Amino acid sequence: MLQTFSADAAVELAVLERSGFVESRHIGSAVVLAGDGSVVTSLGDISAPMYPRSSLKPLQALASMQAGVPLRGVQAAMACGSHVGSQEHRDVVEGMLRAGGITEQDLRCPEDWPEDARAWIETIRAGGGKSKIAMNCSGKHAAFLWACTENGWDLRSYLEPNHPLQQLVRSVIEEYTQESVVHTGVDGCGAPVTAVSLTGLARAYSKLAKAPADKNANARAATITTSMLDYPWAVHGSGKSDTVVMEELGILTKRGAEGVLAISTPTGAAVALKMLDGNGRAATLVGLTLLAAAGAVDAPDVARVLERVVSPITGGGRPVGSLRLSSTVSALLD
């Protein structure tokens, strides 16, 4: 059976300390690339296949654009996002559906409750329930459907791997990761998810992040990056980790389920990591630290952002510990 890297091939990336006792350990793999694509830091197995999950969304959105969808600004950011279902998020998705001549019923992502607390309360008070548009991948799916209407492709089968749209998505992923897809599965939202390496994912983000300043780059890729940075709230949500990182540091970032994270700076320095246990709570801590250790971002700026996005470890309502770097990662700062 094809599988991702094993525990024996991983390294400890972070630990959770409670009351002076190390309670949990997060092992995984991570890679840092320089702007020219060379490997700066390698921790664990960076060549084994893994599912990038929602970290693939910018490439999926790029494929929709190459299929003729005129995504710009907040709509492009939403197509790349894993949103929390706020009213603002749902309004943008509804606008995308209208522009594509489609309806919420055409979406084939699962129904879900809004993750945003205010939106959830308002839904309950209004007597509503789960909806497809509140699902965190609805922006991506709206762009998929819009691509189908632009090309006269079948709407009902747009998530099938052999659908013309998904074949285009696969081609874009292979182009930007510079790898052949070795396996295709089904993501949580029902869309195909392809297995690539951490190195390939970092390459893709490096290429995306450099696109706005590269006159030879794909203009649609430049639009993806610029839109994510201009509308970071649409990519995640107010106060959420990806949004805060993009707002404060001006660098491209997107997390994926099962402990995946990709980040890249405008110069193309990039990090991609996966926590093997699938828990992403330490992903931003580790990813930004690895970029700082490589000199790609300023350490004081990273420290300021981490104060906002790394939750304290509490007991009885007061801090009793912390989520901190492993000795392997912290040693890179010396």
Residue pairs with C-beta under 8 A, 6 or more apart in sequence:
2 49
2 182
2 183
2 195
4 48
4 49
4 50
4 51
4 195
4 274
4 276
5 29
5 44
5 45
5 48
5 50
5 276
6 45
7 27
7 276
9 29
9 44
9 45
9 48
10 27
10 28
10 29
10 44
10 45
10 276
11 27
11 28
11 29
11 43
11 44
11 326
11 328
12 25
12 26
12 27
12 326
12 327
12 328
13 26
13 27
13 28
13 30
13 43
13 273
13 275
13 282
13 286
13 325
13 326
13 328
13 329
14 25
14 26
14 282
14 285
14 286
14 323
14 324
14 325
14 326
14 329
15 22
15 24
15 25
15 26
15 323
15 324
15 325
15 326
16 22
16 23
16 24
16 25
16 26
16 282
16 313
16 321
16 322
16 323
16 324
17 23
17 313
17 321
17 322
17 323
17 324
18 313
18 315
18 320
18 321
19 315
19 320
19 321
20 321
23 321
25 326
26 259
26 275
26 276
26 277
26 279
26 281
26 282
26 326
27 44
27 275
27 276
27 277
28 43
28 44
28 259
28 273
28 274
28 275
28 276
28 277
28 286
29 43
29 44
29 45
29 46
29 48
29 198
29 273
29 274
29 276
30 41
30 42
30 43
30 44
30 46
30 198
30 271
30 272
30 273
30 274
30 286
30 287
30 290
31 39
31 41
31 42
31 43
31 46
31 198
31 199
31 202
31 271
31 272
31 273
32 39
32 40
32 41
32 42
32 202
32 269
32 270
32 271
32 290
32 291
32 293
32 294
32 296
33 39
33 40
33 199
33 202
33 203
33 206
33 268
33 269
33 270
33 271
34 40
34 268
34 269
34 294
35 206
35 210
35 267
35 268
35 269
36 268
37 203
37 206
37 268
39 46
39 199
40 269
40 294
41 290
41 293
41 294
41 332
43 290
43 328
43 329
46 197
46 198
46 199
47 197
47 198
47 199
48 197
48 198
49 182
49 183
49 195
49 196
49 197
50 195
50 196
50 197
50 198
50 260
50 274
51 185
51 187
51 193
51 194
51 195
51 256
51 258
51 260
52 193
52 194
52 196
52 201
52 256
52 260
52 262
52 272
53 187
53 188
53 193
53 256
53 257
53 258
53 260
54 82
54 136
54 137
54 187
54 254
54 255
54 256
54 257
54 260
55 201
55 254
55 255
55 256
55 260
55 261
55 262
55 272
56 173
56 193
56 194
56 256
57 79
57 80
57 81
57 82
57 137
57 140
57 254
58 80
58 205
58 208
58 224
58 225
58 228
58 252
58 254
59 169
59 172
59 173
59 176
59 204
60 79
60 140
60 143
60 144
60 169
60 172
60 191
61 71
61 76
61 79
61 80
61 140
61 143
61 224
62 172
62 176
62 218
62 220
62 221
62 224
63 147
63 165
63 168
63 169
63 171
63 172
64 71
64 79
64 143
64 144
64 146
64 147
64 165
65 71
65 76
65 143
65 220
65 223
65 224
66 168
66 172
66 220
67 147
67 150
67 151
67 165
67 168
68 147
68 150
68 151
69 100
69 143
69 146
69 147
69 150
71 79
71 143
71 223
71 227
72 223
72 227
73 227
73 230
73 231
74 92
74 227
74 230
74 231
74 234
75 92
75 95
75 96
75 99
75 139
75 143
75 227
76 223
76 224
76 227
76 228
77 227
77 228
77 230
77 231
77 232
77 234
77 235
78 89
78 92
78 93
78 96
78 139
78 142
78 231
78 234
78 235
79 96
79 139
79 140
79 142
79 143
80 139
80 140
80 224
80 227
80 228
80 235
80 254
81 89
81 136
81 139
81 140
81 234
81 235
81 236
82 136
82 137
82 235
82 236
82 242
82 254
82 255
83 89
83 136
83 138
83 139
83 234
83 235
83 236
83 237
84 114
84 115
84 116
84 119
84 136
84 236
84 237
84 240
85 112
85 113
85 114
85 115
85 116
85 119
85 120
85 133
85 134
85 135
85 136
86 114
86 116
86 118
86 119
86 237
86 238
87 118
87 119
87 122
88 233
88 234
89 116
89 139
89 234
89 237
90 114
90 119
90 133
90 134
90 138
92 139
92 234
93 133
93 138
93 139
93 142
94 104
94 133
96 139
96 142
96 143
96 146
97 103
97 104
97 106
97 107
97 133
97 142
97 145
97 146
99 146
100 142
100 145
100 146
100 149
100 150
101 149
102 142
102 145
102 146
102 149
102 155
104 131
104 132
104 133
105 132
106 145
106 155
107 132
107 133
107 135
107 138
107 141
107 142
107 145
108 141
108 156
108 158
108 159
108 190
109 132
109 135
109 137
109 138
109 141
109 189
109 190
109 191
110 132
110 135
110 188
110 189
110 190
111 129
111 130
111 131
111 132
111 134
111 135
112 130
112 131
112 132
112 134
112 135
112 136
113 120
113 123
113 129
113 130
113 134
114 120
114 123
114 134
115 136
115 237
116 237
119 134
123 129
123 134
132 138
132 141
135 189
136 189
137 187
137 188
137 189
137 191
139 234
140 189
140 191
141 189
141 191
144 158
144 159
144 165
144 191
145 155
145 158
147 153
147 165
148 154
148 155
148 158
148 165
149 155
151 164
151 165
153 163
153 164
153 165
154 163
157 163
158 165
158 166
159 166
159 190
159 191
159 192
160 166
161 167
161 170
161 184
161 192
166 191
166 192
169 192
170 181
170 184
170 192
170 194
173 181
173 194
173 196
173 204
174 180
174 181
176 203
176 204
176 207
176 208
177 196
177 197
177 200
177 201
177 203
177 204
178 200
178 203
179 196
179 197
179 200
181 194
181 195
181 196
182 195
182 196
183 194
183 195
184 192
184 193
184 194
184 195
185 192
185 193
185 194
185 195
186 192
186 193
187 193
188 257
198 272
198 273
198 274
199 272
201 260
201 262
201 272
202 262
202 264
202 270
202 271
202 272
203 270
204 262
205 252
205 254
205 262
205 263
205 264
205 270
205 272
206 264
206 268
206 269
206 270
207 217
207 221
207 268
208 221
208 224
208 225
208 252
208 264
209 225
209 251
209 252
209 264
209 265
209 266
209 267
209 268
209 270
210 217
210 264
210 266
210 267
210 268
211 217
211 218
211 221
211 222
211 224
211 225
212 222
212 225
212 226
212 266
213 266
214 222
225 252
228 235
228 246
228 252
228 254
229 246
229 250
229 252
232 242
232 243
232 244
232 246
232 247
233 243
235 242
235 243
235 246
235 254
236 242
236 243
236 255
237 243
239 308
241 255
241 284
241 309
242 253
242 254
242 255
244 305
244 308
244 309
245 251
245 253
245 263
245 284
245 288
245 305
245 309
246 252
246 253
248 301
248 304
248 305
248 308
249 288
249 297
249 301
249 302
249 305
250 266
251 263
251 264
251 265
251 266
251 291
251 297
252 263
252 264
252 265
253 261
253 262
253 263
253 264
253 284
253 287
254 261
254 262
255 261
255 262
255 280
255 283
255 284
256 262
257 278
257 280
258 274
258 275
258 278
258 280
259 273
259 274
259 275
259 276
259 277
259 278
259 279
259 280
259 283
260 272
260 273
260 274
260 275
260 280
260 283
261 271
261 272
261 273
261 274
261 280
261 283
261 284
261 286
261 287
262 270
262 271
262 272
263 270
263 271
263 272
263 287
263 288
263 291
264 270
264 271
265 291
265 296
265 297
267 296
269 291
269 294
269 296
271 287
271 290
271 291
273 283
273 286
273 287
273 290
275 282
275 283
281 311
281 323
282 310
282 323
284 306
284 309
284 310
285 306
285 310
285 323
285 324
285 325
286 325
286 329
288 297
288 302
288 305
288 306
289 302
289 325
289 329
289 330
289 332
289 333
290 329
290 332
291 297
291 302
292 298
292 299
292 302
292 333
293 329
293 332
293 333
299 333
310 323
311 323
312 319
312 321
312 322
313 319
313 320
313 321
313 322
313 323
314 320
315 321
324 330
